[in-house]
Every structure is written in C-alpha cells, then in structure tokens.
Amino acid sequence: MRALLTVFRTELLRILSIKPALAALVIGPLIYALYYPQPYRNEALRDVPIALVDLDGTDSSRQFARRLDASSDVAIAAVLPDEKSAEREVYARSLYGILVIPQHFERELLHGRQSPVALYGDASYFLIYQRLSGAVTVVARAFGAEVETARLIAMRVDPVIAAAAPDPMPLTAVALFNPQGGYATYILPAALALILQQTLLMGVGLLGTIGGQSDASSRASGSAGPVSTVIGKLLAYLVVEAAVLPFYLIVLPYLYGIPRLGSLWTVMAFSIPFVLSVSALGLVIARLFRDPVVVQLVGGAWVCPLFSSPASHGRSKPCLIRSRRSRCCCQVRPRLPASSRFPNWGPRCRMSARLFSACGRLRVSTH
C-alpha cells in the first residue's frame, strides 16, 4: 500500500511539474470549454432570409406570403419582380432561397385545382435548406387545408367533416430531449465527451514519454510492483479528472441550457470507468510509441474521426445501418455514449438548372 501511495503522489507531482502534461490535462480543457461552445450558442436557425417572387399579385398570394414570413424559420427579406433579380441576390449570398408564387395562383385554388409554389433553396447548407423546405411545406399544407375546408363548406358539407377531410390523420410530433431543436443541444454533449477523451489520452501519453522524476521518486516508484504502479498512476489521473469532469458534465450543460439526463450519481458511475479506461489506453500508447510527438499525433488521430463526423456532416449513421466492422471499431475505443442523432430525412427536391448546381428546388402543392 505504501508503494502504491508513493506512485500516486509521485504522479501527481509530475502532472504539476511537466508543463505539456499540465496543459493537456488541465489548461487545455479549460480553453476548450471557453471557446468551443461559442459557435453553437444560437442553438437553432431562425429567420432565414429569402426572396419572394409573386407572379400572381392577388390577395391569396399575399396572404400566403404573410403567413410564411410570420413563421419562426423564414423571413421574406426582399420582394422582387422576377426570378433573374432574385438569382442575383442568391449568387451574392445576401439571400438563401427564392419562393416563386406562379401566375393564376388564386384562380387555380378557386377552381379546386392544384396550384404549386416553387422554392429554390441553397442546398449547400443542409441545415438552412432543411429549415426553408420545412417551413414552406408546413405553411403550404395549412393554407391548402383551409382552402379545401372552405370549398367543402361552400358545398354544404358539415363543417366538422369539412375540417377533417384535408387532413384526416394529423400528426403530433413531440421533440424529446431537445425540445427547441437546437444544434448546441444536439452536438455539444458528444463534443464535450470527445474533448475529455482527447485531452486525457494525450496528457497521459505525454506523462509516459516525458521524463521529470527526481532520483528519490524514481527509486520509490521502482520499488513498487507493476500492478501498484499502474493502479497508483490511474488513481492520480482520476483525482485530476475529478475536478475537470464535473465542470464539463454538470456545470457547462447548466450554463448553456443543455438538458442533462440522469442524476449526479449516474454521471459519476459512468465517469469513473471512462477515466480509468482512457487513462489505461494512454499508458499503452505511451509504452508503444515512446516519443512525445508521436503520442500527440496518435492521440489526435484517434479522436479526430469521431470529432469530425457530427461537426462536418451534421448527422451520423444510425447504429443499425452501420457495417459490422464499423460497430466493432466503435466498441474498441473507450468513450462516453454520444448524444442521440437527428434522423436523416431527405427533402423532396429537384435540381434546377436555372440556378447554381447546389440549389435545390422544392415544389409544394397548396391543394
């Protein structure tokens, strides 16, 4: 027991004395916590600016445009006379979409025929196009349902039946664990866990490859057996992470309004094996590669595929459709469970040659 405590005390002193390891284990996580969440503080996209090209100019087309502008996702920033002028604004990146209301829009609705509207959205930004197409689809369906209900009531159909006819099976969608649909709530829990994994892995690897022990400490540590040495080092890393993990898993979610599932004891129960497993992996990497530069490269390369997947794509493959090899690789790496992903839903779109190639075209029928 004395040898284990000696290794524990020696490793704590090395963490405080070796500057690269101290930077990776303590200073790095603090800097990450200050700067990394800043781009996601706005949570969700709101009021995406688009252009309106109203070729009908009737009361129905203006009412449809007002309802769309009143939604939280889209803002009609410009009303332009034709598509060419709207295209120039999209090319200049001042607007992100074009809504075209065709000629005879109101006449077709009054005759009970379909009157489709066209949305040209910038599909190079997936989240922006998702917001645009979703908002236009919701408004178009609601507007078309009201038109159909009014037409049925005019035909002396019972108002209750007429109101249910356009949408006989309405869907009530409840967003669980992310009620505001925010990007920070979606990405930050997994990103914070990966930051903890990366910094701990690199810090332990640097401690295993950089010298810094005094002769007395070396002799005391050498008198301990291999099991006592490993356990003493793991306990030292656990003490250091005992200050960092609560800040990441409890304080930061509270500061940024991120929902936290489970009690404090549940977080601790999952954090302790997480710290021990990642620290043990760091010891193995340090034993294999014995060079601080190589250890940093390996630690960064180990986490980068997981780090870049949600940030660059905005989505990841569900576990059920991953390959067996991919699932096995994910089981090898010690990590905390990532946050749940949004389902990947493909918007109904047709590519339009009249705009740039990255612009999707969505046609929505209001009837």
C-alpha positions in Angstrom: 0.0 0.0 0.0 2.9 2.4 0.8 4.4 1.8 -2.6 1.0 2.5 -4.3 0.6 5.7 -2.4 4.2 6.7 -3.3 3.4 6.2 -7.0 0.2 8.1 -6.6 2.0 11.1 -5.0 4.8 11.0 -7.5 2.5 11.0 -10.5 0.5 13.9 -9.1 3.8 15.9 -8.7 4.8 15.0 -12.2 1.4 16.3 -13.6 2.0 19.6 -11.9 5.7 19.9 -12.9 5.6 18.7 -16.5 4.1 21.7 -18.4 3.0 19.8 -21.6 1.0 17.3 -19.5 -0.4 20.0 -17.3 -1.5 21.9 -20.4 -3.2 18.9 -21.9 -4.9 17.7 -18.7 -6.0 21.0 -17.1 -5.4 24.1 -19.2 -6.5 22.6 -22.5 -9.9 21.5 -21.2 -10.5 25.0 -19.7 -9.7 26.7 -23.0 -11.9 24.3 -24.9 -14.7 24.9 -22.5 -14.4 28.7 -23.0 -14.2 28.8 -26.8 -15.7 25.6 -28.3 -19.4 26.1 -27.4 -19.5 29.7 -28.7 -20.5 29.0 -32.3 -23.4 26.9 -31.1 -24.9 29.4 -28.6 -27.6 30.5 -31.1 -28.9 26.9 -30.9 -31.3 26.9 -33.9 -31.6 28.8 -37.2 -34.2 31.4 -37.2 -35.5 33.9 -39.8 -33.5 32.6 -42.8 -33.8 35.4 -45.4 -35.3 34.6 -48.7 -36.7 36.5 -51.7 -40.3 36.4 -52.8 -41.3 36.5 -56.5 -45.1 36.9 -56.6 -46.2 36.5 -60.2 -49.9 36.4 -59.2 -50.3 39.6 -57.1 -53.6 38.5 -55.6 -55.0 38.5 -52.1 -54.4 34.8 -51.7 -50.7 35.0 -52.8 -50.1 37.9 -50.4 -51.8 36.1 -47.6 -49.6 33.0 -48.2 -46.5 35.2 -48.2 -47.5 36.8 -44.9 -48.0 33.5 -43.2 -44.7 32.3 -44.3 -43.0 35.5 -43.2 -44.7 35.1 -39.8 -43.1 31.7 -39.2 -40.0 31.5 -37.0 -37.8 29.8 -39.5 -38.2 32.0 -42.6 -38.1 35.8 -43.2 -39.0 37.3 -46.5 -36.2 39.9 -46.8 -37.0 41.1 -50.4 -39.9 41.1 -52.8 -38.6 41.1 -56.3 -40.3 41.3 -59.7 -38.7 38.3 -61.4 -36.5 35.3 -60.9 -33.5 36.8 -62.5 -33.1 39.6 -60.0 -33.7 37.1 -57.2 -31.0 34.8 -58.6 -28.5 37.7 -58.4 -29.3 38.1 -54.7 -28.7 34.4 -54.1 -25.5 34.5 -56.0 -24.3 37.4 -53.8 -25.1 35.3 -50.7 -27.4 38.0 -49.3 -30.4 35.6 -49.5 -30.6 31.9 -49.2 -33.7 31.0 -51.2 -36.3 32.1 -53.6 -40.0 31.5 -53.3 -41.9 31.7 -56.6 -45.7 32.0 -56.5 -46.9 31.3 -60.0 -49.4 33.3 -62.1 -53.0 32.3 -61.7 -52.3 31.0 -58.2 -55.6 32.2 -56.8 -57.6 31.2 -59.8 -56.4 27.6 -59.6 -57.3 27.5 -55.9 -60.8 28.8 -56.5 -61.3 26.2 -59.2 -60.3 23.4 -56.9 -57.1 22.6 -58.8 -53.6 22.2 -57.6 -51.6 25.4 -57.5 -47.9 24.5 -56.8 -45.4 27.0 -55.5 -41.7 26.6 -56.1 -38.9 27.1 -53.5 -35.3 27.4 -54.7 -33.2 26.8 -51.6 -29.4 26.9 -51.1 -28.8 23.2 -50.5 -25.0 23.6 -50.0 -26.0 24.4 -46.3 -28.0 21.4 -45.2 -29.5 23.0 -42.1 -30.5 26.1 -43.9 -32.3 24.2 -46.7 -33.9 21.9 -44.1 -35.4 24.9 -42.4 -36.5 26.5 -45.6 -38.2 23.5 -47.0 -39.8 22.5 -43.7 -41.3 26.0 -43.1 -42.7 26.3 -46.7 -44.1 22.8 -46.6 -45.9 23.4 -43.2 -47.4 26.7 -44.4 -48.4 25.4 -47.8 -50.2 22.4 -46.2 -52.0 24.5 -43.7 -53.0 27.1 -46.4 -54.2 24.3 -48.7 -56.2 22.6 -46.0 -58.0 25.9 -45.2 -58.8 26.4 -48.9 -60.2 22.9 -49.2 -62.2 23.2 -46.0 -63.8 26.5 -47.2 -64.6 24.8 -50.6 -66.3 21.9 -48.9 -68.3 24.1 -46.5 -69.5 26.1 -49.6 -70.7 22.8 -51.0 -72.8 22.4 -47.8 -70.7 19.8 -46.2 -70.8 19.6 -42.4 -68.1 21.9 -41.1 -66.6 19.2 -38.8 -66.3 16.8 -41.7 -65.0 19.5 -43.9 -62.3 20.4 -41.4 -61.2 16.8 -41.1 -61.3 15.9 -44.8 -58.0 17.7 -45.9 -56.0 16.0 -43.1 -57.9 13.0 -41.6 -54.9 11.8 -39.7 -52.9 14.7 -38.2 -49.5 14.0 -36.7 -48.4 15.4 -33.4 -44.6 15.4 -33.2 -43.0 15.9 -29.8 -39.2 16.5 -29.7 -37.8 14.6 -26.8 -34.5 15.6 -25.1 -34.1 18.5 -27.5 -37.4 20.4 -27.4 -36.1 23.6 -29.1 -34.4 21.6 -31.9 -31.2 23.4 -31.1 -27.8 22.5 -32.6 -26.0 23.1 -29.4 -28.2 20.6 -27.5 -27.5 18.1 -30.3 -23.8 18.4 -30.8 -22.2 19.7 -27.6 -22.8 16.7 -25.2 -20.9 14.4 -27.6 -18.3 17.0 -28.4 -17.5 17.7 -24.7 -17.1 14.0 -24.1 -14.7 13.7 -27.0 -12.7 16.7 -25.8 -12.3 15.0 -22.4 -11.2 11.8 -24.1 -8.7 13.6 -26.3 -7.1 15.7 -23.6 -6.9 12.8 -21.1 -5.4 10.5 -23.7 -2.7 12.9 -24.8 -1.9 14.0 -21.3 -1.4 10.5 -20.0 0.7 9.7 -23.1 2.9 12.7 -22.6 3.4 11.7 -18.9 4.6 8.3 -20.1 7.1 9.6 -22.6 8.5 12.8 -20.9 10.9 12.5 -18.0 10.6 14.6 -14.9 11.1 12.4 -11.9 13.7 13.0 -9.2 16.1 10.2 -8.3 14.3 9.6 -5.0 11.0 9.4 -6.6 12.3 7.1 -9.3 13.7 4.8 -6.6 10.5 4.8 -4.7 8.4 4.2 -7.8 10.8 1.4 -8.9 10.3 -0.4 -5.6 6.6 -0.8 -6.4 5.4 -3.7 -8.5 3.8 -3.3 -11.9 0.3 -3.6 -10.6 0.8 -1.0 -7.8 2.5 1.3 -10.4 -0.4 1.1 -12.8 -3.1 1.5 -10.1 -1.2 4.4 -8.5 -1.0 6.3 -11.8 -4.6 5.6 -12.6 -5.7 7.0 -9.3 -3.6 10.1 -9.8 -5.3 10.7 -13.2 -8.7 10.0 -11.6 -8.0 12.7 -9.0 -7.1 15.3 -11.6 -10.2 14.4 -13.7 -12.4 14.6 -10.6 -12.2 18.4 -11.0 -12.5 18.5 -14.8 -15.3 16.1 -15.4 -17.9 17.7 -13.1 -17.2 21.0 -14.8 -17.8 19.5 -18.3 -20.7 17.2 -17.5 -22.6 19.3 -14.9 -21.5 22.9 -14.9 -21.2 23.5 -18.7 -24.6 21.9 -19.5 -26.2 24.1 -16.9 -24.5 27.3 -18.2 -25.6 26.6 -21.8 -29.0 25.2 -21.0 -28.3 21.7 -22.3 -30.7 19.0 -20.9 -28.8 16.5 -18.6 -30.2 13.0 -18.2 -29.6 11.1 -15.1 -28.7 12.1 -11.6 -25.3 13.1 -10.2 -24.6 9.5 -9.1 -25.4 8.2 -12.6 -22.9 10.7 -14.1 -20.2 9.6 -11.6 -20.9 5.9 -12.2 -20.2 6.3 -15.9 -17.4 8.8 -15.5 -15.1 6.6 -13.3 -14.8 3.7 -15.8 -14.5 6.2 -18.6 -11.5 7.9 -16.9 -9.8 4.7 -16.0 -10.2 3.1 -19.4 -8.9 6.1 -21.3 -6.0 6.5 -18.9 -5.1 2.9 -19.3 -5.2 3.3 -23.1 -2.9 6.4 -22.7 -0.4 4.2 -20.8 -0.5 1.6 -23.5 0.1 4.2 -26.2 3.0 5.8 -24.3 4.5 2.3 -23.9 4.2 1.6 -27.6 5.4 4.9 -29.1 7.9 6.3 -26.5 8.1 9.7 -28.4 6.0 12.7 -27.2 5.4 14.0 -30.7 4.2 10.6 -32.0 2.0 10.2 -28.9 0.3 13.6 -29.7 -0.2 12.6 -33.3 -1.7 9.2 -32.3 -3.9 10.8 -29.7 -5.2 13.4 -32.1 -5.7 10.9 -34.9 -7.5 8.5 -32.5 -10.2 11.1 -31.7 -10.4 13.1 -34.9 -12.7 10.7 -36.9 -15.2 10.8 -34.0 -14.8 14.6 -33.7 -15.3 15.5 -37.3 -18.2 13.2 -38.0 -21.1 15.2 -36.3 -19.4 18.6 -36.8 -18.8 18.4 -40.5 -21.8 16.4 -41.6 -24.4 17.5 -39.1 -25.6 13.9 -38.8 -24.2 10.4 -38.4 -25.3 6.9 -39.4 -27.6 5.1 -37.0 -26.1 2.1 -35.4 -28.4 -0.4 -37.1 -27.2 0.6 -40.6 -23.5 0.7 -39.8 -21.4 -2.1 -41.1 -20.3 -4.8 -38.6 -16.7 -3.7 -38.9 -17.6 -0.1 -38.0 -19.6 -1.3 -35.0 -16.7 -3.4 -33.8 -14.3 -0.4 -34.1 -16.6 1.7 -32.1 -16.7 -0.9 -29.3 -12.9 -1.0 -29.1 -12.5 2.7 -28.4 -13.4 3.7 -24.8 -15.7 6.6 -24.8 -18.8 8.1 -23.3 -22.1 7.5 -25.1 -22.7 10.2 -27.7 -25.9 12.2 -27.8 -28.8 11.0 -29.9 -28.7 12.0 -33.6 -31.4 13.6 -35.6 -32.9 11.2 -38.1 -31.7 11.8 -41.6 -34.7 12.8 -43.7 -34.3 13.6 -47.3 -36.3 16.6 -48.6 -38.3 16.2 -51.7 -36.4 18.3 -54.2 -35.5 18.6 -57.8 -32.3 20.1 -59.0 -32.8 23.2 -61.1 -30.5 24.1 -64.0 -31.7 27.7 -63.8 -29.8 28.3 -60.5 -26.4 27.2 -59.4 -25.9 23.4 -59.1 -26.0 23.5 -55.3 -29.5 24.9 -55.2 -32.4 22.5 -54.6 -35.9 23.2 -55.9 -38.9 22.2 -53.9 -42.4 22.3 -55.4 -45.2 22.3 -52.8 -48.8 21.9 -53.7 -51.3 24.0 -51.7 -54.2 21.8 -52.6 
